[in-house]
């Protein structure tokens, strides 16, 4: 993946897609967990697609972030940057969990497994909230890494 786009580090551009995409995916998954009729038909598949796009966006942000650090070796030793990197590397697992929970919820609804459907709906909602919280944590650490030397 290219390090720069329009002379900006590509990570700076990609993260904005993730910052918007993850809450949208999480909100759609929670809506599907609360509204059983959204689990069937095309709506459930669209929500799974949105979650899958959020996973891809998160993966791209991860790759571009690591590439950014590789091309800026002076940043690799700064504590705020290391904190952001470490938090950012965990975000993909939250998003994969969200995608899996959404898939399991749709499948449980399709095969009419009411107890499992309820359990998966609760799990999907919890994972969605956790994904948004982790996104905020990663973003906050990134903002601190970016601005800590400039704002006191």
Secondary structure, 3 states (H helix, E strand, C coil): CCCEECCEEHHHHHHHHHHHHHHHHHHHHHHHHHCHHHHCHHHHHHHHHHHHHHHHHHHHHHHHHHHHHHCCHHHHHCHHHHHHHHHHHHHHHHHHHHHHHHHHHHHHHHCCCHHHHHHHHHHHHHHHHHHHHHHHHHHHHHHHHHHCCCCC
